[in-house]
């Protein structure tokens, strides 16, 4: 499964860098989807800016993203952010009463079971709910507060972190209705048969301290593998060390530029027992999207690999082996792609370095990385040809021709322009 995670569009922001990154993100998403088609786009809030009305600007951008990912509107998963809310006096007064209670978290749990007070809290989502209905032709399930979605290869827990979001500077104070989250998690199967991802607009650090501890305990007991969020306009990842299970939290940056936001998005691939997570960020000086390997040592190569556990014997041994092979294949091919884009004849470095120096660096990378990786890919494919569908086995021959031509062209004395093209179908050879 392949998931694109976006957050914090703030569509009304329309300065030069924002326009450039939004135009270029469509190209990048289209490029990534050609190697492995996307299954879903998750947008974790702040579609609009400062509660302003939704318009064709919002709708057309989301349709452009879906077109780039070659997906329909049914494959878009949408959550509200604090900028998607509209404020009113009744709601503000109710939120103040919640905070002034001896136990604000328990008080919110009670209010979410009181129709009148619940409707006051939910009034802030009126515009978002209408936008959701107009866009997706279905109702946003605001009454459920938090929902669980079965996405075939994973479960997705959609968490509304904006229930009492109301003003600036409330990070570290938010409550999300822990009892309603428990109701949601209890709908998961008792035997975990696939990975579980939770997503909300706010980071866990935006929650009140005791609320955060309660949510982490729920995540631990219900074996949540991954929590996605946005809000803070800065990409990051973190492992929760005090959990029994390995919970990874991922923060997506925004798709706008406002002086301190570094534009970004998250690419998530789900294999048999691993997430492969790549953060991309916007290089505002050179104006292109690139992998972000500056977030920590686990992402030094640009992709973080996060293991998860599921109940065994739901899938056959053959299916399990295929998923492992896919992961190995993608790692090798993606490393070659990175080297080619970074050091190849059409790279940015090629436009900055003298030809002689570039040629030396490129040749060294070809000999030390690309050619050995090509051999590893061929060996992996040839040893596992029985696991390939018959209809795809011709791709192996096409890839062999490309590898042989590329090798001869790099090591031989005479260069040719007729090297067989790299067959992008190689990414789906086991599908």
Secondary structure, DSSP 8 states (H G I E B T S, - for coil): -EEEEE----TT---HHHHHHHHHHHHHHHHHHHHS---EEEEES--SSTT----HHHHHHHHHHHHHTT--GGGEEEE--GGG----HHHHHHHHHHHHSTTHHHHHHHHTT-HHHHHHHHGGGHHHHHHHHHHHSS---GGGSSEEEE-SSEEEEE--TTTT--STT-TTTB---HHHHHHHHTTS-SS--SEEEEE-SS-GGGB-HHHHHHHHHHHHHTT--EEEE-SSSS-EEEEETTSSS-EEEEE---SS-SSS---EEEEEEE-SSEEEEEEEEEETTTTEEEE---S-GGGTTSEEEEE----TTSS-HHHHHHHHHHHHHHHHHHHHHHHHHHHSTTSTGGGTS-HHHHHHHHHHHIIIIIHHHHHHHHHHHHHTGGGS-GGGTHHHHHHHHHHHHHHHHHHSSS--S------GGGGGTT-
